[in-house]
Amino acid sequence: MVDDEPRNLDLLTYYIEKYCTHTDIVGAFSEKKAALEYLEDQANLSELDIIFLDMVLDEGTGFDILDHIDYSDIHIVICTAP
């Protein structure tokens, strides 16, 4: 999960843990740089089935992250607030 609003990360974590009990959260990032460092490591990326990604981040957008990784085998869910 990548979202620059910690409250949104907490809320999404809550709902996933409550309603998706067979889903493990392996990372939650509030900064684009930290998320990229994690996702650019192929070993980490290969473990993922889905990425929840905020559209507007602290430095750029979620689409900037997608420009740097191979997400062809990963589901991407764009989350954003009005």
N, C-alpha and C positions, 0 to 999 in steps of 0.2 A: 504494500500500500504506500502510495506517495501522495501526501497532501501537506501544504504549508500551514494549515490550521490544525494545531494539536487537538482541539475539541472535535474536529471532524474525524481525525484518526481514532480518537477514543470511541466515538459513536459508531463508526464502521466496525471497529474491533468488537464492541459490545454485540452488535447485531450478528456478526459472523459467528462469534462464540456461542450465542444463544440459539440461532436458527440453523447454523451449518455445522453441526457437531462433528462431522467427519472431515472438516476442513482445518488444516493447520496454517496459522499465520507465521510465516518465516521471517518477515521483516516489515517494519513500518518506519517510514522516513518522512521528516518534515522539511528536509532541504534537498534540493535537486542534486547538488554535488554529492551528497552522501548516497542518495539513491543510485546515481550513475556509477559510483565506485563499486557498489554492490552488484548492480546489474551487468556491468561490463566484464565481470568475472564469469566466464563460461560455466564453471562448476556451479555457481549459484543460480545462474539463469536456467540451466538444464533441470533444476529441481522444481521450477515453477510451472503451474498450470494456468494461473490467472494473475493478472496485475490490475489492481484498482488504482486508477491514476487521475489525479486532479488536473483540470485543464489549465488553470492559472497557478503557477508556482512562485516561490520566492525570487527565482532568477529565470525568467522565461516561462515556457509552457510544458505540459506533459508531452506534447508532440515532439519537443526537443529531445526528450529522453528516448522516444521511439526512433528518432533519427540515428541514435547511437547503438542500438541493440538489434539483434535478430529475434524478432517476436513472432516468427512464422508459425511456431508450434505452441504459442501461448495465447490465451484469450485475454483481450484487453477490455476493461470496463472503465469508461470515462465518467468520473464523478465530478460534479461542479455545483456550486451554490448560485442562486440568482443574485 
